[in-house]
Amino acid sequence: MKDLILILAILFGAQALMAQTTEFAPLGAKWSYRGLDVSPQVNFAEENLVKYECIDTVQQNGKTIKVVEQFKERQFIVYNYYNQQYNYTSRDTISRVDSFYEQNDTVFVYNRVFNKYTPLYIFNAQEGDTITLPIFDTIYNPSPTQNDSFFTLVIDSIRTVNYDGVPLQTFYTGFNFATLDTSSVGWHPTTTQPYLNWSTRFDISLLNGLYITLYPGAYARTLGGIGSGLLPVRRFIPELNVAIEEHGIFNLINCYTDSNINIHISTKSCDTLPDYTKYTSIADVKSKNNLNLYPNPAQDKLLVSMDNGIHQQAQLYIFDSFGKLVYSQKINNNSQNIEIDIQNLPSGLYFIRMTLRGEVLGSSKFVKA
């Protein structure tokens, strides 16, 4: 009997937890998404942090309207070969406000394209269902037209997923490629069948090894979109003759909190992007990094230094007064200065140059006594 009571208590407790976590966007709820879009060809990436907060509720025509503020922070980062670390080149923040309400197990959002509320999350869908939704405007695609009309997804599966200890019903959505209009080479902003989904990642490689992988998406009760943000992200397939390689993780749900639950899925911050230092180009180094020689004139040893240190991949060259290369050295480790043995050089005027990947970082001259 005690065992039966315990089992019933556990079941009722689980039901109570599910009941607490099924409301979408209660007042004060906060979400954060993290994403990374990498273009290997140009050594470039865009890192995103998208934050949402339900800041107000309003009663309107018998419905509870949830007002949700969104802030998208992004930074463009590159790998700086000079200092052997990632640096950011620029940062910006974009914001907007969206309105939602929930009715008949469906979440609606105010759609700026059609100037009315349209379905967003359909929680009474079944596995195998095909759902057709109106196009949305988003931060990523702020001004679509009604010519784009609708997009179609298939509910691939429905599963209860554990998000940091909180079980939530999750709807996995795939794209119905049978509806793709293949009459044109590629998809463009006015195509009647654009691709939108709550996808978590993508891979595109064209021209040199053609493949396009657009991964399925998902949305869950309480959380909304698992990838991309609360609204599905829009992707375009480039034309087939374009040289492009791109890999990315869409803005994947990272954190969610409300008065009942606290979800933190990864070790990444819910509130801030990594604090990279500002990118310093080789051009900046050339203008700010003087090449210093001591002593000058020199007899046996010459000490070479640069204001900001000597990069480990730099190359040092010494030329005589006729322009003949008489000495070269590849720098194997980062250092403030290096010592050169010049005792075997004939007396005279010499020119010294420091380069990095073909770019001149600094140059000077010295006299061998």
C-alpha positions in Angstrom: 0.0 0.0 0.0 2.8 2.4 0.9 4.5 1.5 -2.4 1.3 2.4 -4.3 1.0 5.7 -2.5 4.6 6.5 -3.3 4.0 5.7 -7.0 0.9 7.9 -7.1 2.8 10.7 -5.4 5.5 10.5 -8.0 3.1 10.5 -10.8 1.1 13.4 -9.5 4.3 15.3 -8.8 5.4 14.7 -12.4 2.1 15.9 -13.7 2.3 19.0 -11.5 5.8 19.8 -12.8 4.5 19.4 -16.4 1.6 21.7 -15.6 3.9 24.3 -14.2 6.1 24.3 -17.3 3.6 24.3 -20.1 2.6 28.0 -20.2 4.4 29.9 -22.9 6.0 33.2 -22.0 4.8 33.9 -18.4 5.6 37.4 -17.2 9.3 37.7 -16.4 10.4 34.6 -18.5 13.8 34.9 -20.0 15.5 33.0 -22.9 19.0 33.1 -24.4 20.3 31.5 -27.5 23.9 31.1 -28.7 25.0 30.7 -32.3 28.1 30.7 -34.5 28.3 31.1 -38.3 31.7 30.1 -39.7 33.1 30.8 -43.2 36.4 28.9 -43.5 37.3 30.4 -46.8 37.7 33.8 -45.4 38.8 32.9 -41.8 35.7 34.7 -40.5 32.8 33.9 -38.1 29.8 35.6 -36.7 28.9 34.9 -33.1 25.5 35.6 -31.7 23.8 35.9 -28.4 20.0 36.5 -28.6 18.1 37.3 -25.5 14.3 37.5 -24.9 12.3 38.6 -21.9 8.5 38.8 -21.4 8.3 42.3 -20.1 4.5 42.8 -19.9 1.1 41.1 -20.3 -2.0 42.9 -21.7 -5.6 41.8 -21.9 -7.0 42.3 -25.4 -10.2 40.9 -26.8 -10.4 38.2 -24.1 -6.8 37.1 -24.8 -3.7 37.5 -22.6 -1.1 39.1 -24.9 2.5 38.4 -23.9 4.9 41.3 -24.8 8.4 39.9 -25.4 11.5 42.1 -25.9 14.4 40.7 -28.0 18.0 41.8 -28.0 20.4 40.3 -30.5 24.1 40.9 -29.7 26.6 39.8 -32.3 30.3 40.1 -32.8 32.4 39.3 -35.9 35.5 37.4 -35.1 38.6 36.3 -36.9 41.6 34.2 -36.0 44.5 36.6 -35.7 47.7 34.9 -36.9 49.8 37.7 -35.5 48.9 37.1 -31.8 47.7 33.5 -32.2 44.2 34.1 -30.8 40.6 35.0 -31.8 39.8 38.8 -32.0 36.6 40.6 -32.8 36.5 43.1 -35.6 33.1 44.7 -34.9 30.1 44.4 -32.6 26.5 45.5 -32.7 23.1 45.1 -31.0 19.7 44.8 -32.7 16.4 44.9 -30.7 12.7 44.5 -31.4 9.5 43.6 -29.6 7.0 40.8 -30.4 3.6 39.9 -29.1 2.3 36.4 -28.5 -0.9 34.7 -27.1 -1.8 31.1 -26.5 -5.2 29.5 -27.5 -6.4 26.0 -28.3 -2.9 24.5 -27.7 -1.4 26.9 -30.3 0.9 29.9 -29.8 0.2 32.8 -32.1 2.5 35.7 -32.8 1.7 39.1 -34.3 2.9 38.8 -37.9 4.2 42.1 -39.3 4.0 40.8 -42.9 0.2 40.2 -42.7 -0.6 42.7 -39.9 -2.4 40.1 -37.8 -1.7 37.3 -35.4 -0.8 34.0 -37.1 0.1 30.5 -35.8 3.6 29.9 -34.6 3.8 26.8 -32.4 1.1 24.1 -33.0 1.2 21.9 -29.9 -1.7 19.6 -30.9 0.1 18.5 -34.0 0.7 14.7 -34.5 3.7 12.8 -35.9 3.6 12.8 -39.7 1.4 16.0 -39.9 2.3 18.6 -42.5 1.9 22.1 -41.1 1.8 25.2 -43.3 2.7 28.5 -41.6 2.7 32.1 -43.0 6.0 33.7 -43.6 7.5 35.8 -40.7 9.6 38.8 -40.6 12.6 38.4 -38.2 15.8 40.3 -37.3 17.5 38.1 -39.9 15.0 38.9 -42.6 13.2 42.1 -41.5 11.2 42.8 -44.6 9.8 39.8 -46.5 6.7 40.4 -48.7 3.4 38.5 -48.9 4.7 37.2 -52.3 6.7 34.8 -50.1 3.4 33.6 -48.7 3.8 30.3 -46.7 6.3 27.6 -45.9 5.6 24.0 -45.1 7.1 21.7 -42.5 6.6 18.1 -41.5 6.4 16.9 -37.9 9.0 14.2 -38.0 8.6 13.0 -34.4 7.3 14.1 -31.0 9.4 13.2 -27.9 9.7 14.3 -24.3 13.2 15.7 -23.9 15.0 16.4 -20.7 16.3 20.0 -20.7 18.6 20.4 -17.7 16.3 18.2 -15.5 13.0 19.6 -17.0 11.0 17.2 -19.2 9.3 19.1 -22.1 7.3 17.8 -25.1 9.4 18.5 -28.2 8.2 18.6 -31.8 10.9 17.9 -34.4 10.3 19.6 -37.7 11.7 18.8 -41.1 11.4 20.4 -44.5 9.0 19.0 -47.0 11.3 18.9 -50.1 8.4 17.7 -52.3 7.1 21.2 -52.2 10.3 22.8 -53.5 9.9 24.8 -56.6 12.9 23.7 -58.7 12.1 25.8 -61.7 14.9 28.3 -60.9 18.5 27.7 -60.2 18.4 28.8 -56.6 16.1 30.2 -54.0 15.7 33.9 -53.8 13.8 36.4 -51.5 10.7 36.3 -53.7 10.5 32.5 -54.0 7.1 31.2 -53.1 8.6 28.3 -51.1 11.3 29.7 -48.8 13.0 27.6 -46.2 12.2 28.4 -42.6 12.7 26.2 -39.6 13.8 26.2 -36.0 17.0 24.5 -37.2 20.1 24.1 -34.9 22.8 23.9 -37.6 23.6 23.9 -41.3 26.4 23.0 -43.7 26.7 24.4 -47.3 29.5 23.7 -49.8 29.1 24.6 -53.4 31.1 24.5 -56.6 34.0 22.4 -55.2 32.1 19.4 -53.8 28.4 20.2 -54.0 26.4 19.4 -50.9 23.7 21.2 -48.9 22.7 20.0 -45.5 19.8 21.8 -43.7 19.3 20.1 -40.4 15.8 19.5 -39.0 14.5 21.9 -36.4 12.4 21.6 -33.3 10.1 23.5 -30.9 9.1 22.6 -27.4 6.4 23.5 -24.9 7.5 26.4 -22.6 10.8 27.0 -24.5 9.4 27.6 -28.0 12.1 27.3 -30.8 15.0 25.0 -29.9 17.1 26.5 -32.7 17.1 29.9 -34.4 15.2 31.7 -31.7 11.5 32.1 -30.9 10.8 32.7 -34.6 12.1 30.2 -37.2 15.2 31.3 -39.1 15.2 31.8 -42.8 17.9 30.3 -45.1 18.4 30.6 -48.8 20.1 28.0 -51.0 22.7 29.8 -53.1 22.9 29.4 -56.8 24.8 26.2 -57.8 27.7 28.1 -59.6 28.6 30.1 -56.5 31.9 29.3 -54.7 30.9 29.1 -51.0 31.7 27.1 -47.9 29.8 27.8 -44.8 29.1 25.9 -41.6 27.1 27.1 -38.6 25.3 26.5 -35.4 22.1 28.5 -35.5 21.1 30.3 -32.3 20.6 27.2 -30.1 18.6 27.5 -26.9 21.1 27.9 -24.0 19.1 29.2 -21.1 15.5 29.6 -19.9 14.1 30.9 -16.6 10.8 31.8 -15.2 9.3 31.8 -11.7 9.1 28.0 -11.6 12.1 26.6 -13.5 15.7 27.4 -14.4 17.3 25.7 -17.4 21.0 26.2 -18.3 21.9 23.7 -21.0 25.5 24.4 -21.7 28.5 26.0 -19.9 28.3 29.1 -22.0 27.1 32.4 -20.4 23.4 33.2 -20.6 24.1 36.9 -20.7 27.3 37.8 -22.3 29.5 36.9 -25.3 33.2 36.1 -24.9 35.2 39.2 -24.3 37.7 39.0 -27.2 40.1 41.8 -27.7 39.9 44.1 -30.7 41.4 42.7 -33.9 44.8 44.1 -34.8 45.7 43.8 -38.5 49.2 43.5 -39.9 48.7 47.0 -41.2 48.1 48.2 -37.6 51.2 46.3 -36.5 53.2 48.0 -39.1 52.1 51.4 -38.0 52.5 50.8 -34.3 55.3 48.2 -33.9 58.8 49.8 -34.4 61.8 47.6 -35.1 64.6 48.5 -32.6 68.3 47.5 -32.8 70.9 47.7 -30.1 73.8 48.4 -30.0 74.2 50.3 -33.2 76.9 50.3 -34.5 77.4 46.7 -33.4 80.5 44.4 -33.4 79.6 40.9 -32.3 76.0 40.7 -31.2 72.9 42.6 -32.4 69.8 42.7 -30.2 66.6 43.0 -32.2 63.3 44.0 -30.5 59.8 45.2 -31.5 57.6 47.5 -29.4 54.8 44.9 -29.2 57.0 41.8 -29.1 58.2 39.5 -31.9 55.6 37.1 -33.3 56.7 33.4 -33.4 55.9 33.0 -37.1 57.8 36.1 -38.2 60.8 35.9 -40.5 63.9 38.1 -40.1 66.2 39.1 -43.0 69.5 41.0 -43.2 70.7 42.5 -46.5 74.0 44.1 -47.3 74.3 47.6 -48.9 74.1 45.9 -52.4 70.7 44.3 -51.5 72.2 40.8 -51.2 70.6 38.6 -48.5 73.3 37.6 -46.0 71.2 36.3 -43.1 67.7 35.0 -42.4 66.1 33.5 -39.4 62.6 32.1 -38.7 61.3 33.0 -35.3 60.2 29.9 -33.4 58.6 31.4 -30.3 57.1 34.6 -29.1 59.7 36.9 -27.5 60.4 40.5 -26.7 63.8 40.4 -28.4 66.2 38.1 -30.2 70.0 38.2 -30.3 71.9 37.7 -33.6 75.5 36.8 -34.0 77.0 39.1 -36.6 80.7 38.7 -35.9 81.3 37.0 -39.3 79.7 39.8 -41.3 82.2 42.2 -43.0 82.2 45.8 -41.7 79.7 48.0 -43.4 76.0 49.2 -43.6 73.2 46.5 -43.4 69.5 46.6 -43.7 67.2 44.4 -41.5 63.6 43.5 -42.2 60.9 41.6 -40.2 58.0 40.0 -42.1 54.9 38.0 -41.3 53.2 36.0 -44.1 54.8 38.2 -46.7 53.9 41.5 -45.0 56.6 43.7 -43.7 56.2 44.4 -40.0 59.2 46.7 -39.7 62.6 47.5 -41.1 65.7 49.4 -40.0 69.4 49.5 -40.6 72.6 49.1 -38.6 76.3 49.5 -39.0 78.7 46.5 -38.4 81.8 48.0 -36.8 
